[in-house]
Amino acid sequence: MIILDTGATRALAEGHKTLNLLAGNMARTPGDLLRIPALCLMRAESEDAGASHRVLSYSSVVVDPLDAVSSVTVGTMIRDGYGGADTCHALYCALPRAEFTGMPILLTDREQNYPPGVVTVGIDSPGMLGFH
């Protein structure tokens, strides 16, 4: 599972070359999706009018909702000092889940905002898509 936080969502909306290539490639692979936590999408839209429309136009992008269970967990993370609402929702989405196999990968422009143990990849890192 690949998750985009607020910074990665904004970068995709602004035409980030590597993220656009990733979204396009995933659209051609059945079952591969980029997940954007709802609070990251909300924050991206609040900072850049139209960002949500641009990222949701990709068929490979889905929104991870904030339901009752996740809202309680995200609220607890905020209270415990893990970051703002969008950061904590991205962190929640990066936790292992029964419905997804494998290790979640969180694409971000601010790797330092996430605790050790969370697999983060900087959107501008040279090896993001295997290019060095």
C-alpha positions as CSV (number, residue, x, y, z in Angstrom):
1,M,0.0,0.0,0.0
2,I,1.3,3.4,-1.0
3,I,0.1,6.4,1.0
4,L,0.6,10.1,0.1
5,D,0.7,12.6,2.9
6,T,-0.2,16.3,2.5
7,G,3.1,17.3,1.0
8,A,3.1,14.4,-1.5
9,T,-0.6,15.1,-2.3
10,R,0.2,18.8,-3.0
11,A,3.2,17.8,-5.1
12,L,1.1,15.4,-7.2
13,A,-1.5,18.2,-7.7
14,E,1.3,20.6,-8.8
15,G,2.6,18.2,-11.4
16,H,5.6,16.5,-9.6
17,K,7.1,14.5,-12.4
18,T,7.9,11.3,-10.5
19,L,4.6,11.2,-8.6
20,N,2.7,11.8,-11.9
21,L,4.6,8.9,-13.5
22,L,3.9,6.7,-10.5
23,A,0.1,7.6,-10.6
24,G,0.0,6.9,-14.3
25,N,1.9,3.6,-14.0
26,M,-0.4,2.5,-11.1
27,A,-3.5,3.2,-13.2
28,R,-2.4,0.6,-15.7
29,T,-1.9,-2.1,-12.9
30,P,-5.1,-3.6,-11.6
31,G,-5.4,-3.3,-7.9
32,D,-2.6,-0.9,-7.4
33,L,-3.8,2.3,-5.7
34,L,-2.4,5.4,-4.2
35,R,-4.2,6.2,-0.9
36,I,-4.6,9.7,0.3
37,P,-5.8,10.1,3.9
38,A,-8.9,12.3,4.0
39,L,-7.3,14.8,6.4
40,C,-4.3,15.1,4.1
41,L,-6.6,15.8,1.1
42,M,-8.5,18.3,3.2
43,R,-5.3,20.1,4.2
44,A,-3.9,20.1,0.7
45,E,-7.2,21.6,-0.6
46,S,-7.2,24.3,2.1
47,E,-3.7,25.3,1.0
48,D,-4.2,25.1,-2.7
49,A,-7.7,25.6,-4.3
50,G,-8.4,22.8,-6.7
51,A,-5.7,20.4,-5.5
52,S,-8.3,17.8,-4.6
53,H,-9.8,17.9,-8.0
54,R,-6.4,17.5,-9.7
55,V,-5.3,14.5,-7.6
56,L,-8.7,12.8,-7.7
57,S,-8.7,12.9,-11.5
58,Y,-6.2,10.0,-11.4
59,S,-8.0,6.7,-11.6
60,S,-5.3,5.2,-9.3
61,V,-6.0,7.6,-6.4
62,V,-8.4,6.7,-3.6
63,V,-9.2,8.5,-0.4
64,D,-8.8,6.7,2.9
65,P,-11.8,7.8,5.0
66,L,-11.8,9.0,8.6
67,D,-14.4,6.7,10.2
68,A,-15.3,6.3,13.8
69,V,-12.4,4.0,14.7
70,S,-9.8,5.9,12.8
71,S,-11.0,9.3,14.2
72,V,-10.5,8.1,17.8
73,T,-7.0,6.7,17.0
74,V,-6.0,9.8,15.1
75,G,-7.3,12.0,17.9
76,T,-5.2,10.0,20.4
77,M,-2.1,10.4,18.3
78,I,-2.7,14.2,18.1
79,R,-3.1,14.4,21.9
80,D,0.0,12.3,22.4
81,G,2.0,14.7,20.3
82,Y,2.7,12.9,17.1
83,G,1.8,15.9,15.0
84,G,-1.2,17.7,13.4
85,A,-4.4,16.1,12.2
86,D,-3.1,15.4,8.7
87,T,0.2,14.0,9.9
88,C,-1.5,11.7,12.4
89,H,-4.0,10.5,9.8
90,A,-1.2,9.6,7.4
91,L,0.6,7.9,10.3
92,Y,-2.6,5.9,11.1
93,C,-2.9,4.8,7.5
94,A,0.7,3.6,7.5
95,L,-0.1,1.2,10.4
96,P,-0.3,-2.5,9.4
97,R,-3.9,-3.5,8.5
98,A,-5.5,-6.9,8.1
99,E,-6.9,-6.0,4.7
100,F,-3.6,-5.1,3.2
101,T,-0.6,-7.4,2.8
102,G,3.0,-6.1,2.8
103,M,4.5,-3.1,4.4
104,P,2.8,0.3,3.8
105,I,5.0,3.0,2.3
106,L,4.4,6.6,3.1
107,L,5.5,9.1,0.4
108,T,6.3,12.5,1.9
109,D,8.2,15.7,1.5
110,R,9.0,15.7,5.3
111,E,10.3,12.3,6.4
112,Q,11.5,13.9,9.7
113,N,7.8,14.3,10.8
114,Y,7.3,10.6,11.2
115,P,8.6,8.3,14.0
116,P,11.1,5.5,13.5
117,G,9.6,2.3,12.2
118,V,7.3,4.0,9.7
119,V,8.6,3.3,6.2
120,T,8.8,6.8,4.6
121,V,10.2,7.7,1.2
122,G,11.0,11.2,0.3
123,I,9.3,12.3,-2.9
124,D,12.5,13.8,-4.2
125,S,14.8,11.0,-3.2
126,P,16.8,9.7,-6.2
127,G,15.7,6.1,-5.7
128,M,12.0,6.7,-5.4
129,L,11.1,4.8,-8.6
130,G,14.3,2.9,-8.9
131,F,16.2,5.7,-10.6
132,H,19.7,6.4,-9.1
